[in-house]
């Protein structure tokens, strides 16, 4: 069965000894708190790291209207899936400078003949969250619920520390989900060989 935001919030509520919820519109303090903070905490958690499960890459569309000042070109940012944070913009795999303005990015070069690609973090559906991230998010939510529902400063501290440790574990696991980059040592080898006597 796929994990939902209700499942994640209910687990966090159980951790602090509170009553679980069946929806964010339940008539309870727990549901009100979950409904109020869940999306903000999730989006903040997604920006803590370049999570592979929430990363996307799309080619940007050049807009016909040019920016009013300082920049030559404007590109439309993707709207689906919902962009949370830009990681890089590239042209031919080379990272390029840009500035974000609302739902657009502005560039000084790389106009109509260039293919601009955006790597970004997006709002992934909970069904695709890996277990190591879910656990970190549950601890994070539990630390906040401990203050707003249980009103227990000891639990706030305990779950905050557990969340930070679990985010580190999750980052390490997530970082291993790509091919390792090999260091190009040709330049160093050539220099060393050229200086031999």
C-alpha positions as CSV (number, residue, x, y, z in Angstrom):
1,X,0.0,0.0,0.0
2,X,1.3,3.4,-0.9
3,X,2.3,5.9,1.8
4,X,0.1,9.0,2.1
5,X,0.5,12.3,3.9
6,X,-2.2,11.1,6.3
7,X,0.0,8.0,7.1
8,X,3.1,10.1,7.7
9,X,1.2,12.6,10.0
10,X,-0.5,9.8,11.9
11,X,2.8,8.0,12.6
12,X,4.3,11.3,13.8
13,X,1.2,11.8,16.0
14,X,1.6,8.3,17.4
15,X,5.2,9.0,18.3
16,X,4.1,11.8,20.7
17,X,1.2,9.8,22.1
18,X,-1.5,11.7,20.3
19,X,-4.6,10.5,18.4
20,X,-4.2,9.6,14.7
21,X,-6.2,11.3,12.0
22,X,-8.1,10.0,9.0
23,X,-8.1,13.3,7.0
24,X,-6.7,16.8,7.3
25,X,-10.3,18.0,7.7
26,X,-11.1,15.9,10.9
27,X,-12.6,17.9,13.7
28,X,-9.6,17.7,16.0
29,X,-6.6,19.7,17.1
30,X,-4.3,17.0,15.5
31,X,-5.9,17.4,12.1
32,X,-5.8,21.2,12.3
33,X,-2.1,21.2,13.2
34,X,-1.3,18.6,10.5
35,X,-3.3,20.6,7.9
36,X,-1.6,23.8,8.8
37,X,2.1,22.8,8.8
38,X,2.5,19.6,6.7
39,X,3.1,21.1,3.3
40,X,5.5,23.8,4.5
41,X,7.5,21.3,6.5
42,X,7.6,18.8,3.6
43,X,8.8,21.5,1.1
44,X,11.4,22.7,3.6
45,X,12.6,19.1,4.0
46,X,12.8,18.6,0.3
47,X,15.1,21.6,-0.1
48,X,17.6,20.2,2.5
49,X,19.3,18.0,-0.1
50,X,19.2,17.2,-3.7
51,X,17.0,14.2,-3.2
52,X,17.1,11.8,-6.2
53,X,13.5,10.8,-5.7
54,X,12.4,14.4,-6.0
55,X,14.7,15.6,-8.8
56,X,13.6,16.4,-12.3
57,X,15.2,17.8,-15.4
58,X,13.4,19.7,-18.1
59,X,14.2,21.9,-21.1
60,X,13.1,25.5,-20.6
61,X,11.0,27.5,-23.1
62,X,12.4,30.8,-24.2
63,X,9.8,33.6,-23.8
64,X,9.3,36.2,-26.5
65,X,9.0,39.0,-24.0
66,X,12.4,40.1,-22.9
67,X,13.2,41.2,-19.3
68,X,12.9,45.0,-18.6
69,X,16.5,45.4,-17.5
70,X,19.9,43.9,-17.0
71,X,19.1,40.6,-18.8
72,X,18.8,39.6,-22.4
73,X,16.5,36.5,-22.2
74,X,13.7,35.1,-20.1
75,X,12.8,31.5,-19.8
76,X,9.7,29.9,-18.3
77,X,10.2,27.6,-15.3
78,X,8.4,24.3,-15.3
79,X,5.0,24.2,-13.5
80,X,4.4,20.5,-13.6
81,X,5.6,18.9,-11.5
82,X,5.6,21.8,-9.0
83,X,9.1,23.3,-8.8
84,X,10.4,23.9,-5.3
85,X,14.1,24.8,-5.8
86,X,16.3,25.2,-8.9
87,X,19.5,23.2,-8.6
88,X,21.3,24.2,-11.9
89,X,20.7,25.5,-15.3
90,X,22.9,24.1,-18.1
91,X,23.6,24.6,-21.8
92,X,25.4,21.6,-23.4
93,X,26.0,20.2,-19.9
94,X,27.9,23.4,-18.8
95,X,26.5,25.1,-15.8
96,X,25.4,28.7,-16.6
97,X,24.7,31.8,-14.5
98,X,21.1,32.9,-14.0
99,X,18.7,34.7,-11.7
100,X,15.3,33.6,-10.8
101,X,12.4,36.1,-10.9
102,X,9.1,34.5,-9.8
103,X,8.2,31.7,-12.3
104,X,11.0,32.7,-14.8
105,X,14.8,32.7,-15.0
106,X,16.7,35.5,-16.6
107,X,20.0,35.0,-18.5
108,X,22.4,37.4,-20.3
109,X,23.3,35.0,-23.1
110,X,22.2,31.6,-24.4
111,X,19.4,32.9,-26.5
112,X,17.1,31.4,-29.1
113,X,19.7,29.0,-30.5
114,X,20.5,27.4,-27.1
115,X,18.9,24.5,-25.3
116,X,18.6,25.5,-21.6
117,X,18.0,22.6,-19.2
118,X,16.9,23.0,-15.6
119,X,17.6,20.5,-12.9
120,X,15.3,21.1,-10.0
121,X,13.6,19.7,-6.8
122,X,9.9,19.2,-7.2
123,X,7.0,18.3,-4.9
124,X,7.0,14.6,-5.2
125,X,4.0,12.4,-4.3
126,X,4.4,10.7,-0.9
127,X,3.9,7.3,-2.6
128,X,7.4,7.7,-4.0
129,X,9.2,8.7,-0.8
130,X,11.8,6.2,0.2
131,X,11.6,4.8,3.8
132,X,14.7,6.6,5.0
133,X,13.2,10.0,4.1
134,X,9.7,9.1,5.5
135,X,11.3,8.3,8.8
136,X,13.2,11.6,8.9
137,X,10.0,13.5,8.0
138,X,8.0,11.7,10.7
139,X,10.6,12.6,13.4
140,X,10.6,16.2,12.1
141,X,6.9,16.4,12.3
142,X,6.8,14.7,15.7
143,X,9.2,17.4,17.0
144,X,6.8,20.1,15.9
145,X,3.7,18.2,17.1
146,X,5.4,17.7,20.5
147,X,5.3,21.5,20.9
148,X,1.9,22.3,19.4
149,X,-0.1,19.3,20.6
150,X,1.8,17.6,23.5
151,X,3.4,20.7,24.8
152,X,6.4,18.7,26.0
153,X,9.8,20.4,25.6
154,X,11.7,17.2,26.3
155,X,10.0,15.5,23.4
156,X,10.6,18.5,21.1
157,X,14.4,18.2,21.8
158,X,14.4,14.4,21.5
159,X,12.5,14.3,18.2
160,X,14.5,17.3,16.8
161,X,17.7,15.4,17.4
162,X,16.3,12.1,16.0
163,X,15.1,14.0,12.9
164,X,18.6,15.6,12.3
165,X,20.3,12.2,12.6
166,X,17.8,10.5,10.3
167,X,18.1,13.3,7.7
168,X,21.9,12.6,7.7
169,X,21.3,8.9,7.2
170,X,18.8,9.6,4.5
171,X,21.2,12.0,2.7
172,X,23.9,9.4,2.8
173,X,21.7,6.7,1.4
174,X,20.3,9.1,-1.3
175,X,23.7,10.3,-2.3
176,X,24.7,6.7,-3.1
177,X,21.9,6.4,-5.7
178,X,24.0,7.6,-8.6
179,X,27.1,6.5,-10.5
180,X,30.3,7.5,-8.7
181,X,32.2,10.2,-10.6
182,X,35.8,9.4,-11.4
183,X,38.5,11.9,-10.9
184,X,40.2,12.8,-14.1
185,X,43.9,12.6,-13.2
186,X,45.3,12.9,-16.7
187,X,46.4,16.5,-16.1
188,X,48.3,15.6,-13.0
189,X,49.9,12.5,-14.6
190,X,51.0,14.5,-17.6
191,X,52.5,17.2,-15.3
192,X,54.3,14.6,-13.2
193,X,55.7,12.8,-16.2
194,X,56.9,16.1,-17.8
195,X,58.9,17.1,-14.7
196,X,60.8,13.9,-14.3
197,X,64.6,14.2,-14.7
